[in-house]
């Protein structure tokens, strides 16, 4: 996960436009999926990311990283396992 995010951020050949991180969020006891635009990521850390507003999102809350209909993470093999 961290490698993918760093590649999107720093690799000149990557296309970070339109990338969305779907994270598990809990509010008032209810769980929901919250989309986080990749452009709001300020820092990629070993345990998660810091997004605009200084909010830390740990990797264990990540469900998917996608660009439109294309799922970038998790790899299809991990989804079936």
mmCIF file as gemmi writes it, N, C-alpha and C atoms, coordinates in Angstrom:
data_model
loop_
_atom_site.group_PDB
_atom_site.id
_atom_site.type_symbol
_atom_site.label_atom_id
_atom_site.label_alt_id
_atom_site.label_comp_id
_atom_site.label_asym_id
_atom_site.label_entity_id
_atom_site.label_seq_id
_atom_site.pdbx_PDB_ins_code
_atom_site.Cartn_x
_atom_site.Cartn_y
_atom_site.Cartn_z
_atom_site.occupancy
_atom_site.B_iso_or_equiv
_atom_site.pdbx_formal_charge
_atom_site.auth_seq_id
_atom_site.auth_asym_id
_atom_site.pdbx_PDB_model_num
ATOM 1 N N . UNK Axp A 1 ? 0.821 -1.187 0 1 0 ? 1 A 1
ATOM 2 C CA . UNK Axp A 1 ? 0 0 0 1 0 ? 1 A 1
ATOM 3 C C . UNK Axp A 1 ? 0.867 1.254 0 1 0 ? 1 A 1
ATOM 4 N N . UNK Axp A 2 ? 1.804 1.296 0.933 1 0 ? 2 A 1
ATOM 5 C CA . UNK Axp A 2 ? 2.67 2.48 1.028 1 0 ? 2 A 1
ATOM 6 C C . UNK Axp A 2 ? 3.469 2.684 -0.259 1 0 ? 2 A 1
ATOM 7 N N . UNK Axp A 3 ? 3.955 1.572 -0.822 1 0 ? 3 A 1
ATOM 8 C CA . UNK Axp A 3 ? 4.724 1.661 -2.071 1 0 ? 3 A 1
ATOM 9 C C . UNK Axp A 3 ? 3.866 2.241 -3.198 1 0 ? 3 A 1
ATOM 10 N N . UNK Axp A 4 ? 2.623 1.791 -3.305 1 0 ? 4 A 1
ATOM 11 C CA . UNK Axp A 4 ? 1.713 2.308 -4.327 1 0 ? 4 A 1
ATOM 12 C C . UNK Axp A 4 ? 1.491 3.802 -4.142 1 0 ? 4 A 1
ATOM 13 N N . UNK Axp A 5 ? 1.218 4.227 -2.923 1 0 ? 5 A 1
ATOM 14 C CA . UNK Axp A 5 ? 0.953 5.644 -2.663 1 0 ? 5 A 1
ATOM 15 C C . UNK Axp A 5 ? 2.181 6.509 -2.95 1 0 ? 5 A 1
ATOM 16 N N . UNK Axp A 6 ? 3.354 6.022 -2.565 1 0 ? 6 A 1
ATOM 17 C CA . UNK Axp A 6 ? 4.577 6.777 -2.864 1 0 ? 6 A 1
ATOM 18 C C . UNK Axp A 6 ? 4.83 6.844 -4.366 1 0 ? 6 A 1
ATOM 19 N N . UNK Axp A 7 ? 4.555 5.744 -5.067 1 0 ? 7 A 1
ATOM 20 C CA . UNK Axp A 7 ? 4.744 5.74 -6.524 1 0 ? 7 A 1
ATOM 21 C C . UNK Axp A 7 ? 3.793 6.748 -7.17 1 0 ? 7 A 1
ATOM 22 N N . UNK Axp A 8 ? 2.532 6.773 -6.727 1 0 ? 8 A 1
ATOM 23 C CA . UNK Axp A 8 ? 1.577 7.745 -7.266 1 0 ? 8 A 1
ATOM 24 C C . UNK Axp A 8 ? 2.021 9.172 -6.99 1 0 ? 8 A 1
ATOM 25 N N . UNK Axp A 9 ? 2.617 9.378 -5.842 1 0 ? 9 A 1
ATOM 26 C CA . UNK Axp A 9 ? 3.005 10.725 -5.431 1 0 ? 9 A 1
ATOM 27 C C . UNK Axp A 9 ? 4.287 11.213 -6.097 1 0 ? 9 A 1
ATOM 28 N N . UNK Axp A 10 ? 5.279 10.33 -6.23 1 0 ? 10 A 1
ATOM 29 C CA . UNK Axp A 10 ? 6.606 10.776 -6.648 1 0 ? 10 A 1
ATOM 30 C C . UNK Axp A 10 ? 7.044 10.342 -8.037 1 0 ? 10 A 1
ATOM 31 N N . UNK Axp A 11 ? 6.464 9.297 -8.597 1 0 ? 11 A 1
ATOM 32 C CA . UNK Axp A 11 ? 6.885 8.796 -9.908 1 0 ? 11 A 1
ATOM 33 C C . UNK Axp A 11 ? 6.339 9.703 -11.004 1 0 ? 11 A 1
ATOM 34 N N . UNK Axp A 12 ? 7.237 10.247 -11.785 1 0 ? 12 A 1
ATOM 35 C CA . UNK Axp A 12 ? 6.837 11.183 -12.845 1 0 ? 12 A 1
ATOM 36 C C . UNK Axp A 12 ? 5.905 10.532 -13.867 1 0 ? 12 A 1
ATOM 37 N N . UNK Axp A 13 ? 5.985 9.222 -14.021 1 0 ? 13 A 1
ATOM 38 C CA . UNK Axp A 13 ? 5.148 8.521 -14.987 1 0 ? 13 A 1
ATOM 39 C C . UNK Axp A 13 ? 3.794 8.095 -14.442 1 0 ? 13 A 1
ATOM 40 N N . UNK Axp A 14 ? 3.553 8.298 -13.164 1 0 ? 14 A 1
ATOM 41 C CA . UNK Axp A 14 ? 2.274 7.872 -12.577 1 0 ? 14 A 1
ATOM 42 C C . UNK Axp A 14 ? 1.185 8.885 -12.895 1 0 ? 14 A 1
ATOM 43 N N . UNK Axp A 15 ? -0.036 8.443 -12.758 1 0 ? 15 A 1
ATOM 44 C CA . UNK Axp A 15 ? -1.187 9.318 -13.012 1 0 ? 15 A 1
ATOM 45 C C . UNK Axp A 15 ? -2.044 9.378 -11.752 1 0 ? 15 A 1
ATOM 46 N N . UNK Axp A 16 ? -1.759 10.3 -10.839 1 0 ? 16 A 1
ATOM 47 C CA . UNK Axp A 16 ? -2.548 10.372 -9.609 1 0 ? 16 A 1
ATOM 48 C C . UNK Axp A 16 ? -3.916 11.037 -9.777 1 0 ? 16 A 1
ATOM 49 N N . UNK Axp A 17 ? -4.163 11.659 -10.944 1 0 ? 17 A 1
ATOM 50 C CA . UNK Axp A 17 ? -5.441 12.334 -11.173 1 0 ? 17 A 1
ATOM 51 C C . UNK Axp A 17 ? -6.592 11.335 -11.062 1 0 ? 17 A 1
ATOM 52 N N . UNK Axp A 18 ? -7.595 11.691 -10.299 1 0 ? 18 A 1
ATOM 53 C CA . UNK Axp A 18 ? -8.785 10.857 -10.187 1 0 ? 18 A 1
ATOM 54 C C . UNK Axp A 18 ? -8.654 9.673 -9.254 1 0 ? 18 A 1
ATOM 55 N N . UNK Axp A 19 ? -7.522 9.537 -8.569 1 0 ? 19 A 1
ATOM 56 C CA . UNK Axp A 19 ? -7.342 8.426 -7.637 1 0 ? 19 A 1
ATOM 57 C C . UNK Axp A 19 ? -8.085 8.739 -6.342 1 0 ? 19 A 1
ATOM 58 N N . UNK Axp A 20 ? -8.829 7.749 -5.858 1 0 ? 20 A 1
ATOM 59 C CA . UNK Axp A 20 ? -9.606 7.884 -4.634 1 0 ? 20 A 1
ATOM 60 C C . UNK Axp A 20 ? -9.255 6.734 -3.708 1 0 ? 20 A 1
ATOM 61 N N . UNK Axp A 21 ? -9.053 7.058 -2.435 1 0 ? 21 A 1
ATOM 62 C CA . UNK Axp A 21 ? -8.831 6.046 -1.407 1 0 ? 21 A 1
ATOM 63 C C . UNK Axp A 21 ? -10.156 5.877 -0.68 1 0 ? 21 A 1
ATOM 64 N N . UNK Axp A 22 ? -10.66 4.65 -0.641 1 0 ? 22 A 1
ATOM 65 C CA . UNK Axp A 22 ? -11.898 4.38 0.083 1 0 ? 22 A 1
ATOM 66 C C . UNK Axp A 22 ? -11.525 3.853 1.454 1 0 ? 22 A 1
ATOM 67 N N . UNK Axp A 23 ? -11.955 4.557 2.497 1 0 ? 23 A 1
ATOM 68 C CA . UNK Axp A 23 ? -11.606 4.179 3.87 1 0 ? 23 A 1
ATOM 69 C C . UNK Axp A 23 ? -12.865 3.854 4.666 1 0 ? 23 A 1
ATOM 70 N N . UNK Axp A 24 ? -12.681 2.977 5.632 1 0 ? 24 A 1
ATOM 71 C CA . UNK Axp A 24 ? -13.749 2.611 6.554 1 0 ? 24 A 1
ATOM 72 C C . UNK Axp A 24 ? -13.835 3.693 7.626 1 0 ? 24 A 1
ATOM 73 N N . UNK Axp A 25 ? -15.008 4.278 7.779 1 0 ? 25 A 1
ATOM 74 C CA . UNK Axp A 25 ? -15.21 5.325 8.785 1 0 ? 25 A 1
ATOM 75 C C . UNK Axp A 25 ? -16.368 4.902 9.682 1 0 ? 25 A 1
ATOM 76 N N . UNK Axp A 26 ? -16.299 5.299 10.936 1 0 ? 26 A 1
ATOM 77 C CA . UNK Axp A 26 ? -17.352 4.962 11.883 1 0 ? 26 A 1
ATOM 78 C C . UNK Axp A 26 ? -17.829 6.248 12.548 1 0 ? 26 A 1
ATOM 79 N N . UNK Axp A 27 ? -19.127 6.417 12.536 1 0 ? 27 A 1
ATOM 80 C CA . UNK Axp A 27 ? -19.719 7.599 13.156 1 0 ? 27 A 1
ATOM 81 C C . UNK Axp A 27 ? -21.023 7.196 13.817 1 0 ? 27 A 1
ATOM 82 N N . UNK Axp A 28 ? -21.187 7.559 15.069 1 0 ? 28 A 1
ATOM 83 C CA . UNK Axp A 28 ? -22.395 7.235 15.84 1 0 ? 28 A 1
ATOM 84 C C . UNK Axp A 28 ? -22.696 5.739 15.798 1 0 ? 28 A 1
ATOM 85 N N . UNK Axp A 29 ? -21.637 4.918 15.847 1 0 ? 29 A 1
ATOM 86 C CA . UNK Axp A 29 ? -21.811 3.477 15.869 1 0 ? 29 A 1
ATOM 87 C C . UNK Axp A 29 ? -22.093 2.841 14.527 1 0 ? 29 A 1
ATOM 88 N N . UNK Axp A 30 ? -22.165 3.632 13.478 1 0 ? 30 A 1
ATOM 89 C CA . UNK Axp A 30 ? -22.426 3.086 12.143 1 0 ? 30 A 1
ATOM 90 C C . UNK Axp A 30 ? -21.174 3.17 11.287 1 0 ? 30 A 1
ATOM 91 N N . UNK Axp A 31 ? -20.916 2.081 10.555 1 0 ? 31 A 1
ATOM 92 C CA . UNK Axp A 31 ? -19.755 2.054 9.67 1 0 ? 31 A 1
ATOM 93 C C . UNK Axp A 31 ? -20.184 2.422 8.259 1 0 ? 31 A 1
ATOM 94 N N . UNK Axp A 32 ? -19.337 3.207 7.608 1 0 ? 32 A 1
ATOM 95 C CA . UNK Axp A 32 ? -19.607 3.607 6.221 1 0 ? 32 A 1
ATOM 96 C C . UNK Axp A 32 ? -18.287 3.693 5.472 1 0 ? 32 A 1
ATOM 97 N N . UNK Axp A 33 ? -18.374 3.774 4.165 1 0 ? 33 A 1
ATOM 98 C CA . UNK Axp A 33 ? -17.19 3.933 3.317 1 0 ? 33 A 1
ATOM 99 C C . UNK Axp A 33 ? -17.097 5.405 2.934 1 0 ? 33 A 1
ATOM 100 N N . UNK Axp A 34 ? -15.934 5.978 3.187 1 0 ? 34 A 1
ATOM 101 C CA . UNK Axp A 34 ? -15.722 7.393 2.89 1 0 ? 34 A 1
ATOM 102 C C . UNK Axp A 34 ? -14.646 7.53 1.809 1 0 ? 34 A 1
ATOM 103 N N . UNK Axp A 35 ? -14.948 8.193 0.705 1 0 ? 35 A 1
ATOM 104 C CA . UNK Axp A 35 ? -13.931 8.414 -0.334 1 0 ? 35 A 1
ATOM 105 C C . UNK Axp A 35 ? -13.011 9.576 0.043 1 0 ? 35 A 1
ATOM 106 N N . UNK Axp A 36 ? -11.727 9.367 -0.125 1 0 ? 36 A 1
ATOM 107 C CA . UNK Axp A 36 ? -10.73 10.404 0.16 1 0 ? 36 A 1
ATOM 108 C C . UNK Axp A 36 ? -9.937 10.637 -1.129 1 0 ? 36 A 1
ATOM 109 N N . UNK Axp A 37 ? -10.033 11.801 -1.737 1 0 ? 37 A 1
ATOM 110 C CA . UNK Axp A 37 ? -9.267 12.071 -2.959 1 0 ? 37 A 1
ATOM 111 C C . UNK Axp A 37 ? -7.765 12.019 -2.677 1 0 ? 37 A 1
ATOM 112 N N . UNK Axp A 38 ? -7.021 11.371 -3.562 1 0 ? 38 A 1
ATOM 113 C CA . UNK Axp A 38 ? -5.581 11.238 -3.358 1 0 ? 38 A 1
ATOM 114 C C . UNK Axp A 38 ? -4.895 12.593 -3.26 1 0 ? 38 A 1
ATOM 115 N N . UNK Axp A 39 ? -5.403 13.593 -3.958 1 0 ? 39 A 1
ATOM 116 C CA . UNK Axp A 39 ? -4.749 14.911 -3.91 1 0 ? 39 A 1
ATOM 117 C C . UNK Axp A 39 ? -4.81 15.547 -2.521 1 0 ? 39 A 1
ATOM 118 N N . UNK Axp A 40 ? -5.658 15.015 -1.615 1 0 ? 40 A 1
ATOM 119 C CA . UNK Axp A 40 ? -5.7 15.543 -0.252 1 0 ? 40 A 1
ATOM 120 C C . UNK Axp A 40 ? -4.64 14.913 0.66 1 0 ? 40 A 1
ATOM 121 N N . UNK Axp A 41 ? -3.915 13.898 0.155 1 0 ? 41 A 1
ATOM 122 C CA . UNK Axp A 41 ? -2.86 13.253 0.951 1 0 ? 41 A 1
ATOM 123 C C . UNK Axp A 41 ? -1.659 14.196 1.041 1 0 ? 41 A 1
ATOM 124 N N . UNK Axp A 42 ? -1.291 14.546 2.268 1 0 ? 42 A 1
ATOM 125 C CA . UNK Axp A 42 ? -0.161 15.446 2.499 1 0 ? 42 A 1
ATOM 126 C C . UNK Axp A 42 ? 1.128 14.681 2.78 1 0 ? 42 A 1
ATOM 127 N N . UNK Axp A 43 ? 1.002 13.521 3.436 1 0 ? 43 A 1
ATOM 128 C CA . UNK Axp A 43 ? 2.186 12.774 3.84 1 0 ? 43 A 1
ATOM 129 C C . UNK Axp A 43 ? 1.869 11.283 3.86 1 0 ? 43 A 1
ATOM 130 N N . UNK Axp A 44 ? 2.796 10.475 3.33 1 0 ? 44 A 1
ATOM 131 C CA . UNK Axp A 44 ? 2.679 9.019 3.355 1 0 ? 44 A 1
ATOM 132 C C . UNK Axp A 44 ? 3.662 8.521 4.41 1 0 ? 44 A 1
ATOM 133 N N . UNK Axp A 45 ? 3.133 7.886 5.449 1 0 ? 45 A 1
ATOM 134 C CA . UNK Axp A 45 ? 3.935 7.437 6.586 1 0 ? 45 A 1
ATOM 135 C C . UNK Axp A 45 ? 3.939 5.908 6.666 1 0 ? 45 A 1
ATOM 136 N N . UNK Axp A 46 ? 4.796 5.314 7.491 1 0 ? 46 A 1
ATOM 137 C CA . UNK Axp A 46 ? 4.834 3.848 7.607 1 0 ? 46 A 1
ATOM 138 C C . UNK Axp A 46 ? 3.514 3.219 8.057 1 0 ? 46 A 1
ATOM 139 N N . UNK Axp A 47 ? 2.727 3.893 8.888 1 0 ? 47 A 1
ATOM 140 C CA . UNK Axp A 47 ? 1.505 3.305 9.429 1 0 ? 47 A 1
ATOM 141 C C . UNK Axp A 47 ? 0.224 3.854 8.806 1 0 ? 47 A 1
ATOM 142 N N . UNK Axp A 48 ? 0.327 4.872 7.951 1 0 ? 48 A 1
ATOM 143 C CA . UNK Axp A 48 ? -0.862 5.466 7.352 1 0 ? 48 A 1
ATOM 144 C C . UNK Axp A 48 ? -0.512 6.752 6.634 1 0 ? 48 A 1
ATOM 145 N N . UNK Axp A 49 ? -1.527 7.551 6.373 1 0 ? 49 A 1
ATOM 146 C CA . UNK Axp A 49 ? -1.318 8.815 5.665 1 0 ? 49 A 1
ATOM 147 C C . UNK Axp A 49 ? -1.914 9.966 6.469 1 0 ? 49 A 1
ATOM 148 N N . UNK Axp A 50 ? -1.385 11.152 6.237 1 0 ? 50 A 1
ATOM 149 C CA . UNK Axp A 50 ? -1.953 12.373 6.792 1 0 ? 50 A 1
ATOM 150 C C . UNK Axp A 50 ? -2.604 13.108 5.628 1 0 ? 50 A 1
ATOM 151 N N . UNK Axp A 51 ? -3.869 13.472 5.817 1 0 ? 51 A 1
ATOM 152 C CA . UNK Axp A 51 ? -4.598 14.171 4.767 1 0 ? 51 A 1
ATOM 153 C C . UNK Axp A 51 ? -4.848 15.614 5.188 1 0 ? 51 A 1
ATOM 154 N N . UNK Axp A 52 ? -5.381 16.401 4.265 1 0 ? 52 A 1
ATOM 155 C CA . UNK Axp A 52 ? -5.685 17.808 4.534 1 0 ? 52 A 1
ATOM 156 C C . UNK Axp A 52 ? -6.457 17.92 5.843 1 0 ? 52 A 1
ATOM 157 N N . UNK Axp A 53 ? -6.132 18.93 6.606 1 0 ? 53 A 1
ATOM 158 C CA . UNK Axp A 53 ? -6.752 19.125 7.908 1 0 ? 53 A 1
ATOM 159 C C . UNK Axp A 53 ? -5.992 18.422 9.023 1 0 ? 53 A 1
ATOM 160 N N . UNK Axp A 54 ? -4.882 17.736 8.652 1 0 ? 54 A 1
ATOM 161 C CA . UNK Axp A 54 ? -4.056 17.069 9.648 1 0 ? 54 A 1
ATOM 162 C C . UNK Axp A 54 ? -4.607 15.757 10.162 1 0 ? 54 A 1
ATOM 163 N N . UNK Axp A 55 ? -5.582 15.19 9.488 1 0 ? 55 A 1
ATOM 164 C CA . UNK Axp A 55 ? -6.196 13.926 9.917 1 0 ? 55 A 1
ATOM 165 C C . UNK Axp A 55 ? -5.301 12.759 9.51 1 0 ? 55 A 1
ATOM 166 N N . UNK Axp A 56 ? -5.037 11.854 10.477 1 0 ? 56 A 1
ATOM 167 C CA . UNK Axp A 56 ? -4.248 10.652 10.214 1 0 ? 56 A 1
ATOM 168 C C . UNK Axp A 56 ? -5.192 9.502 9.902 1 0 ? 56 A 1
ATOM 169 N N . UNK Axp A 57 ? -4.958 8.832 8.778 1 0 ? 57 A 1
ATOM 170 C CA . UNK Axp A 57 ? -5.749 7.662 8.387 1 0 ? 57 A 1
ATOM 171 C C . UNK Axp A 57 ? -4.831 6.443 8.375 1 0 ? 57 A 1
ATOM 172 N N . UNK Axp A 58 ? -5.011 5.505 9.306 1 0 ? 58 A 1
ATOM 173 C CA . UNK Axp A 58 ? -4.169 4.307 9.335 1 0 ? 58 A 1
ATOM 174 C C . UNK Axp A 58 ? -4.518 3.366 8.185 1 0 ? 58 A 1
ATOM 175 N N . UNK Axp A 59 ? -3.517 2.627 7.706 1 0 ? 59 A 1
ATOM 176 C CA . UNK Axp A 59 ? -3.719 1.72 6.575 1 0 ? 59 A 1
ATOM 177 C C . UNK Axp A 59 ? -4.786 0.661 6.851 1 0 ? 59 A 1
ATOM 178 N N . UNK Axp A 60 ? -4.955 0.232 8.095 1 0 ? 60 A 1
ATOM 179 C CA . UNK Axp A 60 ? -5.93 -0.827 8.367 1 0 ? 60 A 1
ATOM 180 C C . UNK Axp A 60 ? -7.372 -0.376 8.088 1 0 ? 60 A 1
ATOM 181 N N . UNK Axp A 61 ? -7.585 0.905 7.888 1 0 ? 61 A 1
ATOM 182 C CA . UNK Axp A 61 ? -8.924 1.4 7.526 1 0 ? 61 A 1
ATOM 183 C C . UNK Axp A 61 ? -9.134 1.457 6.014 1 0 ? 61 A 1
ATOM 184 N N . UNK Axp A 62 ? -8.073 1.268 5.236 1 0 ? 62 A 1
ATOM 185 C CA . UNK Axp A 62 ? -8.182 1.338 3.78 1 0 ? 62 A 1
ATOM 186 C C . UNK Axp A 62 ? -8.914 0.11 3.249 1 0 ? 62 A 1
ATOM 187 N N . UNK Axp A 63 ? -9.903 0.346 2.413 1 0 ? 63 A 1
ATOM 188 C CA . UNK Axp A 63 ? -10.624 -0.742 1.764 1 0 ? 63 A 1
ATOM 189 C C . UNK Axp A 63 ? -10.156 -0.929 0.328 1 0 ? 63 A 1
ATOM 190 N N . UNK Axp A 64 ? -10.01 0.189 -0.386 1 0 ? 64 A 1
ATOM 191 C CA . UNK Axp A 64 ? -9.63 0.161 -1.797 1 0 ? 64 A 1
ATOM 192 C C . UNK Axp A 64 ? -8.945 1.46 -2.171 1 0 ? 64 A 1
ATOM 193 N N . UNK Axp A 65 ? -8.116 1.357 -3.203 1 0 ? 65 A 1
ATOM 194 C CA . UNK Axp A 65 ? -7.586 2.534 -3.881 1 0 ? 65 A 1
ATOM 195 C C . UNK Axp A 65 ? -8.002 2.329 -5.332 1 0 ? 65 A 1
ATOM 196 N N . UNK Axp A 66 ? -8.692 3.301 -5.886 1 0 ? 66 A 1
ATOM 197 C CA . UNK Axp A 66 ? -9.187 3.131 -7.255 1 0 ? 66 A 1
ATOM 198 C C . UNK Axp A 66 ? -9.031 4.413 -8.06 1 0 ? 66 A 1
ATOM 199 N N . UNK Axp A 67 ? -9.058 4.217 -9.367 1 0 ? 67 A 1
ATOM 200 C CA . UNK Axp A 67 ? -9.098 5.332 -10.324 1 0 ? 67 A 1
ATOM 201 C C . UNK Axp A 67 ? -10.266 5.016 -11.237 1 0 ? 67 A 1
ATOM 202 N N . UNK Axp A 68 ? -11.376 5.722 -11.029 1 0 ? 68 A 1
ATOM 203 C CA . UNK Axp A 68 ? -12.589 5.4 -11.782 1 0 ? 68 A 1
ATOM 204 C C . UNK Axp A 68 ? -13.023 3.984 -11.424 1 0 ? 68 A 1
ATOM 205 N N . UNK Axp A 69 ? -13.233 3.147 -12.419 1 0 ? 69 A 1
ATOM 206 C CA . UNK Axp A 69 ? -13.626 1.759 -12.193 1 0 ? 69 A 1
ATOM 207 C C . UNK Axp A 69 ? -12.457 0.818 -11.988 1 0 ? 69 A 1
ATOM 208 N N . UNK Axp A 70 ? -11.237 1.308 -12.14 1 0 ? 70 A 1
ATOM 209 C CA . UNK Axp A 70 ? -10.036 0.466 -12.006 1 0 ? 70 A 1
ATOM 210 C C . UNK Axp A 70 ? -9.591 0.42 -10.545 1 0 ? 70 A 1
ATOM 211 N N . UNK Axp A 71 ? -9.507 -0.793 -9.982 1 0 ? 71 A 1
ATOM 212 C CA . UNK Axp A 71 ? -9.03 -0.971 -8.613 1 0 ? 71 A 1
ATOM 213 C C . UNK Axp A 71 ? -7.517 -1.122 -8.657 1 0 ? 71 A 1
ATOM 214 N N . UNK Axp A 72 ? -6.811 -0.196 -7.985 1 0 ? 72 A 1
ATOM 215 C CA . UNK Axp A 72 ? -5.348 -0.226 -7.934 1 0 ? 72 A 1
ATOM 216 C C . UNK Axp A 72 ? -4.85 -1.061 -6.758 1 0 ? 72 A 1
ATOM 217 N N . UNK Axp A 73 ? -5.645 -1.08 -5.7 1 0 ? 73 A 1
ATOM 218 C CA . UNK Axp A 73 ? -5.329 -1.88 -4.508 1 0 ? 73 A 1
ATOM 219 C C . UNK Axp A 73 ? -6.627 -2.217 -3.826 1 0 ? 73 A 1
ATOM 220 N N . UNK Axp A 74 ? -6.836 -3.408 -3.315 1 0 ? 74 A 1
ATOM 221 C CA . UNK Axp A 74 ? -5.893 -4.509 -3.246 1 0 ? 74 A 1
ATOM 222 C C . UNK Axp A 74 ? -5.815 -5.25 -4.568 1 0 ? 74 A 1
ATOM 223 N N . UNK Axp A 75 ? -4.699 -5.929 -4.786 1 0 ? 75 A 1
ATOM 224 C CA . UNK Axp A 75 ? -4.602 -6.75 -5.992 1 0 ? 75 A 1
ATOM 225 C C . UNK Axp A 75 ? -5.71 -7.804 -6.003 1 0 ? 75 A 1
ATOM 226 N N . UNK Axp A 76 ? -6.157 -8.19 -7.173 1 0 ? 76 A 1
ATOM 227 C CA . UNK Axp A 76 ? -7.256 -9.149 -7.301 1 0 ? 76 A 1
ATOM 228 C C . UNK Axp A 76 ? -6.984 -10.432 -6.536 1 0 ? 76 A 1
ATOM 229 N N . UNK Axp A 77 ? -5.747 -10.902 -6.486 1 0 ? 77 A 1
ATOM 230 C CA . UNK Axp A 77 ? -5.407 -12.126 -5.763 1 0 ? 77 A 1
ATOM 231 C C . UNK Axp A 77 ? -5.72 -12.001 -4.273 1 0 ? 77 A 1
ATOM 232 N N . UNK Axp A 78 ? -5.515 -10.821 -3.698 1 0 ? 78 A 1
ATOM 233 C CA . UNK Axp A 78 ? -5.794 -10.606 -2.283 1 0 ? 78 A 1
ATOM 234 C C . UNK Axp A 78 ? -7.296 -10.569 -2.012 1 0 ? 78 A 1
ATOM 235 N N . UNK Axp A 79 ? -8.073 -10.097 -2.949 1 0 ? 79 A 1
ATOM 236 C CA . UNK Axp A 79 ? -9.514 -10.011 -2.77 1 0 ? 79 A 1
ATOM 237 C C . UNK Axp A 79 ? -10.122 -11.404 -2.675 1 0 ? 79 A 1
ATOM 238 N N . UNK Axp A 80 ? -9.637 -12.344 -3.49 1 0 ? 80 A 1
ATOM 239 C CA . UNK Axp A 80 ? -10.161 -13.701 -3.499 1 0 ? 80 A 1
ATOM 240 C C . UNK Axp A 80 ? -9.712 -14.517 -2.298 1 0 ? 80 A 1
ATOM 241 N N . UNK Axp A 81 ? -8.584 -14.162 -1.718 1 0 ? 81 A 1
ATOM 242 C CA . UNK Axp A 81 ? -8.015 -14.975 -0.636 1 0 ? 81 A 1
ATOM 243 C C . UNK Axp A 81 ? -8.829 -14.906 0.627 1 0 ? 81 A 1
